[in-house]
Amino acid sequence: MQAYCFKCRTKREIKDPKKVTLKNGRPATQGVCPNCGTKVFRIGQS
């Protein structure tokens, strides 16, 4: 799964993805950019 990295300004593959649930109950995926180490986040089913 890919997410947009704001530091690299490109879509990157998510490293160490974790499923999380937002406060409003929507599913999301959180992980780390493999290139720069910044947190990346993607809302939606994983």
Beta strands, then each sheet from edge to edge (+ up, - down):
strand 1: 2-5
strand 2: 10-13
strand 3: 15-21
strand 4: 27-32
strand 5: 39-43
sheet 1: 1+ 2-
sheet 2: 3+ 4- 5+
end
